[in-house]
Amino acid sequence: MTYQKTIALDHPTTTETLSGRTYDGVATYIKLLQQSGAVSTGNFDIAHGITGLVRIVAIYGGAHVADGTEVPIPNSGSGSTDVLSVRDFGTTGNIRVTVGTAWTTSIELSDIWLVVEYTK
């Protein structure tokens, strides 16, 4: 297995795109996933719509916070209540996001986006 740095992308799109990189000799693709609107605490799944997915190489992203700031994903927070992470695959065809119980009222999250780099 080889380590890859996160791709610096100015404008990732929701359309699958070749990344120009390889992972263990296999070409990687990138795709932007978005979840618009307010996000509840707990677990929820975002459909990735990727056909032929073999391995996820990297996932990173962010979310809007109600106080006007942005928070990166993954975000370990200071404890289990303010965690924000991509925990695992949800059901087939989905990526699961975990939102800690502290992300409510004045720091409620919305408009989550994830960039997924993967092989086919």
Short mmCIF file of the C-alpha atoms (twelve columns), coordinates in Angstrom:
data_MODEL
# 
_entry.id   MODEL 
# 
loop_
_atom_site.group_PDB 
_atom_site.id 
_atom_site.type_symbol 
_atom_site.label_atom_id 
_atom_site.label_alt_id 
_atom_site.label_comp_id 
_atom_site.label_asym_id 
_atom_site.label_seq_id 
_atom_site.Cartn_x 
_atom_site.Cartn_y 
_atom_site.Cartn_z 
_atom_site.pdbx_PDB_model_num 
ATOM 1   C CA . MET A 1   0.000   0.000  0.000   1 
ATOM 2   C CA . THR A 2   1.244   3.493  -0.784  1 
ATOM 3   C CA . TYR A 3   0.495   6.748  0.994   1 
ATOM 4   C CA . GLN A 4   -1.023  9.567  -1.028  1 
ATOM 5   C CA . LYS A 5   -1.338  13.215 -0.002  1 
ATOM 6   C CA . THR A 6   -4.741  14.847 -0.348  1 
ATOM 7   C CA . ILE A 7   -5.307  16.280 -3.820  1 
ATOM 8   C CA . ALA A 8   -5.365  20.079 -3.917  1 
ATOM 9   C CA . LEU A 9   -8.479  20.823 -5.961  1 
ATOM 10  C CA . ASP A 10  -9.826  24.255 -6.799  1 
ATOM 11  C CA . HIS A 11  -13.178 23.103 -8.128  1 
ATOM 12  C CA . PRO A 12  -14.107 19.454 -7.557  1 
ATOM 13  C CA . THR A 13  -17.358 18.480 -9.280  1 
ATOM 14  C CA . THR A 14  -20.184 16.045 -8.683  1 
ATOM 15  C CA . THR A 15  -19.130 14.329 -11.916 1 
ATOM 16  C CA . GLU A 16  -16.615 11.495 -11.644 1 
ATOM 17  C CA . THR A 17  -13.198 12.695 -12.844 1 
ATOM 18  C CA . LEU A 18  -9.830  10.983 -13.244 1 
ATOM 19  C CA . SER A 19  -7.488  12.459 -10.626 1 
ATOM 20  C CA . GLY A 20  -4.283  12.083 -12.625 1 
ATOM 21  C CA . ARG A 21  -2.840  9.933  -9.823  1 
ATOM 22  C CA . THR A 22  -2.501  6.251  -9.124  1 
ATOM 23  C CA . TYR A 23  -2.831  4.163  -5.988  1 
ATOM 24  C CA . ASP A 24  -0.857  0.917  -6.014  1 
ATOM 25  C CA . GLY A 25  -0.597  1.293  -9.793  1 
ATOM 26  C CA . VAL A 26  -4.347  1.786  -10.335 1 
ATOM 27  C CA . ALA A 27  -5.793  5.083  -11.600 1 
ATOM 28  C CA . THR A 28  -7.826  7.032  -9.041  1 
ATOM 29  C CA . TYR A 29  -10.979 9.061  -9.583  1 
ATOM 30  C CA . ILE A 30  -12.480 11.908 -7.584  1 
ATOM 31  C CA . LYS A 31  -16.056 12.973 -7.009  1 
ATOM 32  C CA . LEU A 32  -17.749 15.655 -4.914  1 
ATOM 33  C CA . LEU A 33  -20.663 14.548 -2.714  1 
ATOM 34  C CA . GLN A 34  -23.030 17.093 -1.175  1 
ATOM 35  C CA . GLN A 35  -25.721 17.053 1.501   1 
ATOM 36  C CA . SER A 36  -27.645 20.332 1.413   1 
ATOM 37  C CA . GLY A 37  -29.623 21.814 4.268   1 
ATOM 38  C CA . ALA A 38  -29.533 21.321 8.033   1 
ATOM 39  C CA . VAL A 39  -27.909 18.156 9.366   1 
ATOM 40  C CA . SER A 40  -29.227 16.290 12.414  1 
ATOM 41  C CA . THR A 41  -26.984 14.683 14.994  1 
ATOM 42  C CA . GLY A 42  -26.323 10.943 14.824  1 
ATOM 43  C CA . ASN A 43  -25.539 8.937  11.720  1 
ATOM 44  C CA . PHE A 44  -26.753 9.602  8.208   1 
ATOM 45  C CA . ASP A 45  -25.802 8.281  4.794   1 
ATOM 46  C CA . ILE A 46  -24.876 10.198 1.641   1 
ATOM 47  C CA . ALA A 47  -25.349 8.309  -1.626  1 
ATOM 48  C CA . HIS A 48  -22.122 8.262  -3.628  1 
ATOM 49  C CA . GLY A 49  -23.493 7.024  -6.979  1 
ATOM 50  C CA . ILE A 50  -20.143 5.460  -7.919  1 
ATOM 51  C CA . THR A 51  -20.343 2.353  -10.080 1 
ATOM 52  C CA . GLY A 52  -17.516 -0.167 -9.919  1 
ATOM 53  C CA . LEU A 53  -16.027 1.239  -6.701  1 
ATOM 54  C CA . VAL A 54  -13.170 -0.972 -5.467  1 
ATOM 55  C CA . ARG A 55  -11.338 1.055  -2.808  1 
ATOM 56  C CA . ILE A 56  -11.721 4.474  -1.213  1 
ATOM 57  C CA . VAL A 57  -8.296  6.112  -1.023  1 
ATOM 58  C CA . ALA A 58  -9.277  9.352  0.750   1 
ATOM 59  C CA . ILE A 59  -12.308 11.281 1.962   1 
ATOM 60  C CA . TYR A 60  -12.188 14.866 3.181   1 
ATOM 61  C CA . GLY A 61  -14.567 17.789 3.233   1 
ATOM 62  C CA . GLY A 62  -16.331 20.318 5.383   1 
ATOM 63  C CA . ALA A 63  -19.595 21.683 6.715   1 
ATOM 64  C CA . HIS A 64  -21.157 25.065 7.356   1 
ATOM 65  C CA . VAL A 65  -21.763 25.934 11.024  1 
ATOM 66  C CA . ALA A 66  -24.748 28.088 12.102  1 
ATOM 67  C CA . ASP A 67  -22.381 30.605 13.744  1 
ATOM 68  C CA . GLY A 68  -20.996 31.474 10.286  1 
ATOM 69  C CA . THR A 69  -17.829 29.397 10.440  1 
ATOM 70  C CA . GLU A 70  -16.806 26.282 8.555   1 
ATOM 71  C CA . VAL A 71  -15.562 23.021 10.060  1 
ATOM 72  C CA . PRO A 72  -13.378 20.422 8.306   1 
ATOM 73  C CA . ILE A 73  -14.279 16.760 7.938   1 
ATOM 74  C CA . PRO A 74  -12.896 14.698 9.547   1 
ATOM 75  C CA . ASN A 75  -12.953 16.754 12.736  1 
ATOM 76  C CA . SER A 76  -12.056 14.927 15.935  1 
ATOM 77  C CA . GLY A 77  -13.421 17.681 18.186  1 
ATOM 78  C CA . SER A 78  -12.571 17.766 21.864  1 
ATOM 79  C CA . GLY A 79  -14.783 14.864 22.915  1 
ATOM 80  C CA . SER A 80  -17.298 12.323 21.746  1 
ATOM 81  C CA . THR A 81  -20.158 14.842 21.655  1 
ATOM 82  C CA . ASP A 82  -18.590 17.200 19.111  1 
ATOM 83  C CA . VAL A 83  -17.169 14.620 16.742  1 
ATOM 84  C CA . LEU A 84  -17.776 15.036 13.013  1 
ATOM 85  C CA . SER A 85  -16.470 12.170 10.941  1 
ATOM 86  C CA . VAL A 86  -16.873 9.910  7.992   1 
ATOM 87  C CA . ARG A 87  -17.203 6.765  10.026  1 
ATOM 88  C CA . ASP A 88  -17.658 3.991  7.501   1 
ATOM 89  C CA . PHE A 89  -19.771 2.821  4.642   1 
ATOM 90  C CA . GLY A 90  -23.443 2.981  5.370   1 
ATOM 91  C CA . THR A 91  -25.704 0.757  3.347   1 
ATOM 92  C CA . THR A 92  -24.536 -0.267 -0.129  1 
ATOM 93  C CA . GLY A 93  -23.906 2.791  -2.286  1 
ATOM 94  C CA . ASN A 94  -23.584 5.219  0.636   1 
ATOM 95  C CA . ILE A 95  -20.947 6.923  2.782   1 
ATOM 96  C CA . ARG A 96  -21.878 7.221  6.484   1 
ATOM 97  C CA . VAL A 97  -21.302 10.495 8.355   1 
ATOM 98  C CA . THR A 98  -21.373 10.703 12.170  1 
ATOM 99  C CA . VAL A 99  -22.392 14.006 13.793  1 
ATOM 100 C CA . GLY A 100 -21.923 14.383 17.566  1 
ATOM 101 C CA . THR A 101 -24.743 15.597 19.814  1 
ATOM 102 C CA . ALA A 102 -23.065 18.956 20.557  1 
ATOM 103 C CA . TRP A 103 -23.721 20.207 16.999  1 
ATOM 104 C CA . THR A 104 -27.102 21.795 17.792  1 
ATOM 105 C CA . THR A 105 -28.728 25.250 18.067  1 
ATOM 106 C CA . SER A 106 -26.054 27.962 17.626  1 
ATOM 107 C CA . ILE A 107 -23.539 25.498 16.142  1 
ATOM 108 C CA . GLU A 108 -25.911 23.372 14.053  1 
ATOM 109 C CA . LEU A 109 -24.328 22.001 10.884  1 
ATOM 110 C CA . SER A 110 -25.579 22.312 7.319   1 
ATOM 111 C CA . ASP A 111 -24.428 21.904 3.729   1 
ATOM 112 C CA . ILE A 112 -21.907 19.097 4.127   1 
ATOM 113 C CA . TRP A 113 -19.554 18.378 1.237   1 
ATOM 114 C CA . LEU A 114 -17.103 15.496 0.776   1 
ATOM 115 C CA . VAL A 115 -14.434 14.860 -1.843  1 
ATOM 116 C CA . VAL A 116 -13.947 11.140 -2.369  1 
ATOM 117 C CA . GLU A 117 -10.852 9.723  -4.095  1 
ATOM 118 C CA . TYR A 118 -11.247 6.081  -5.107  1 
ATOM 119 C CA . THR A 119 -10.232 3.265  -7.447  1 
ATOM 120 C CA . LYS A 120 -12.390 1.149  -9.716  1 
# 
